[in-house]
Amino acid sequence: MRFARSVGQAIGANLAIISLAHALSPCTQISDSYDFVIIGGGQAGLTVGGRLAEDTNHTVLVLEAGENGDAYRERIDTPAYSYFDSLWTTPLNWKYYTVPQPNANDREIYWPRGKTLGGSSAINGLYMTRPGELEINAWKDLLGDMEGADNWSWDSFYAAMKKSENFTGSSDAIAEEADIHWNTSNHGLEGPIQASYPGYTFPQVGYWSQSLESIGIAISENMYDGENWGAEVSTSCINPSNWTRSYSRTGYLDPLPDNGNYDVLANAYVTRIVFDNSSSADNLTATSVEYTTDNGTTISSVNVTKEVILSAGSVGSPAVLLYSGVGPKDVLSDAGIDLVSELPGVGQHLQDHFSATVTWDTDSETAGTIYYDDGADKDNELFLSYIDSAVAYVNSTALYGGNVSSMESSILASIDQYAPNTTYDSGVIAGYKAICNITAKNIFNGPTGIIELLLMNSDSNGDIGITAALQHPYSHGRIYINSSNPLDYPVIDPNYLYNPADDEVLLQGIKMARSVGGASPLSNNLTSETAPGSSIQSDDDLISWIRGAASTEFHPSSSCAMLPKDLGGVVDANLLVYGLANVRVVDASVPPIALSTHLMASTYGVAEQAANIIRGFYNGVPLATSTASGSESDDGDSSDGSSTATNSSHKSTSTGSDSAPSNNAPKDKTGLLSSICMFLVLGFGLSM
Ligand SMILES: Cc1cc2nc3c(=O)[nH]c(=O)nc-3n(C[C@H](O)[C@H](O)[C@H](O)COP(=O)(O)OP(=O)(O)OC[C@H]3O[C@@H](n4cnc5c(N)ncnc54)[C@H](O)[C@@H]3O)c2cc1C
């Protein structure tokens, strides 16, 4: 892997980074054909790409629309810069906006998304939390007796999430000051992604759990074990040996050995997937992928001999399907795209965590005051590892006490009325109802967070905030297109607060945030409330304030939902798109239920599980969990190729054949046994 090795060598040597950035620039020549073409080199795309490329029987190409990120590497790598020198202003962000949201004062709400190698894992806030057992099992239950449904049981998914993780606890001093608790047995210890804690903290972080405990929300030591409720300082994807961000590129790309079977092309914007017209109309075979490296002036094409894997994220994956003619026929016809395969669920079932923040003045030093007021520690490496990570997942009992059942009843009563009115397909509506029903019956009234609370200590004005974020919205939106030009942005309509059940739950979350701010010892650090402010007290006033102030928690999901087709599903339990023989979706768009967590850990889980499924199919046996993990090299210099599983470790568990177990087979084997195409990317020098 020429690119990865070179980048690893270049860490800390910016000039080298910049020159090598051209290695995978549009000037780079790639092969005509690959076994697997992965669309999107983001969090999931690089994860599944790295795992597939571990097997030298496969040739793998990743096409990433964004830059490779090298010009911004220090900003990516430095945890605190996710607040203080955010990549939001750079080309590494898609800078999307939603359409005006009628129930949020018609605001167009900003939706940043990563546009670089590593995708959103390169620009995000580094929280590493996990969903709860109940919601993962609800996801599996929605699949009924579908082949492969067991891949998505809690036990399977938990193992997949752990496989990506390499956990290290904090120092004793930080653990004591921040009141951090953990249970090592709940964590993965050999995976490529470093999960740890910052090397710097503040007294108010330590007050978090105590304040929550004082109002009845217990400390959770098993939040990573499926018991997703209670207060904790979460892990963050920080490499504690050098205090840098650990993300899909540093974990799954940079350390890979150069086996000559893997290429990653940045600045390659995929415009559509092309299908073989002679293949069965209800089981179309993808034969190539078209992309542009020059903003549409020329369209290039690369052939696919096994599969296309769509990892363009919750916005990009449905968009690529739609621009390829796969989706709801009304959307395609309105956009002027020829229908290739009708699939009404594409882009539907979109769910996001809507959130708002109560803020207070404080006399205490915060991360924000240190940074913005030029505090002594501003450039200290340990300070720059600090990011906010105190969280609490609050369940319905904590929010509603004895009224949980009546709230559950009113949610259930709302479902028929607030089904989406943006589809002609009864399956999508049935899917909405199925998701909401199982959420209300199995998740809402159980021990799972329905609101997340987060301590914010990094505001630019020095305030301390507590965010409340709705975790299971009963308002579902959609991603669609209104143009035939694939370079035009898709339309994002999360449909926030359409169902009043969401207003009600978020209202209780905001009240809970206020209660935490009023609880000792945190309250001793806070002076006056700055937002929404003490004059806003009634429920009506608070809901009005939420409509004007709330925003995304950056967690859109479910827009290519894994569901039965007759529930508006897009992929089956093996991640294969309905109606297509050899296209899978592997990213945050797949879980059919908004999960009560930040989405990184679950997205690594989806991608690791996808690699298991795909390698299991092509090699006859699944990739054993214990043989395929490694970790970033400790010093952040991954040029030694250490860590992630080697081909030899895989080969020792593989039959090496293409024989397929039946439970995860693509629906047509056309082209699946094509010869392996080995290739060389022309040298870096050519492109400099
Ligand atoms: C600002 C922000 C903060 C967040 N904070 C956290 C957090 O603290 N903790 C957490 O767990 N989660 C967080 N999240 C959410 C989490 O990062 C994402 O849910 C997750 O990374 C999504 O992974 P993905 O692989 O689905 O998509 P992405 O990582 O977004 O990858 C999609 C990739 O596809 C590329 N792409 C899209 N369209 C095309 C195309 N047509 N052709 C080629 N390439 C294409 C994109 O450029 C991108 O690189 C945050 C997200 C954001 C945006």
The ligand as a Gaussian input file, in Angstrom:
#p B3LYP/6-31G(d) Opt

LIG

0 1
 C      -19.398000      17.425000      12.963000
 C      -19.663000      15.991000      13.368000
 C      -19.443000      15.623000      14.695000
 C      -19.688000      14.308000      15.085000
 N      -19.324000      13.900000      16.325000
 C      -19.332000      12.588000      16.619000
 C      -18.738000      12.112000      17.808000
 O      -18.165000      12.864000      18.590000
 N      -18.786000      10.780000      18.051000
 C      -19.393000       9.906000      17.199000
 O      -19.450000       8.710000      17.490000
 N      -19.967000      10.340000      16.061000
 C      -19.905000      11.640000      15.734000
 N      -20.401000      12.066000      14.557000
 C      -21.079000      11.095000      13.695000
 C      -20.123000      10.138000      13.014000
 O      -18.883000      10.765000      12.754000
 C      -20.747000       9.681000      11.699000
 O      -22.036000       9.187000      11.948000
 C      -19.948000       8.560000      11.045000
 O      -18.580000       8.902000      10.967000
 C      -20.515000       8.297000       9.660000
 O      -19.704000       7.353000       9.009000
 P      -20.039000       6.953000       7.520000
 O      -18.989000       6.019000       7.080000
 O      -21.457000       6.545000       7.438000
 O      -19.959000       8.320000       6.696000
 P      -18.733000       9.302000       6.489000
 O      -17.657000       9.037000       7.485000
 O      -19.303000      10.669000       6.447000
 O      -18.156000       8.889000       5.090000
 C      -18.794000       9.077000       3.861000
 C      -17.702000       9.370000       2.862000
 O      -18.238000       9.256000       1.545000
 C      -17.750000      10.311000       0.771000
 N      -18.685000      10.521000      -0.330000
 C      -19.958000      10.970000      -0.269000
 N      -20.500000      11.019000      -1.497000
 C      -19.548000      10.567000      -2.348000
 C      -19.511000      10.389000      -3.748000
 N      -20.554000      10.669000      -4.532000
 N      -18.361000       9.921000      -4.309000
 C      -17.279000       9.612000      -3.543000
 N      -17.283000       9.789000      -2.204000
 C      -18.402000      10.245000      -1.617000
 C      -17.661000      11.464000       1.730000
 O      -16.819000      12.490000       1.261000
 C      -17.163000      10.783000       2.985000
 O      -15.754000      10.747000       3.060000
 C      -20.185000      13.361000      14.139000
 C      -20.391000      13.748000      12.816000
 C      -20.121000      15.048000      12.423000
 C      -20.326000      15.425000      10.981000

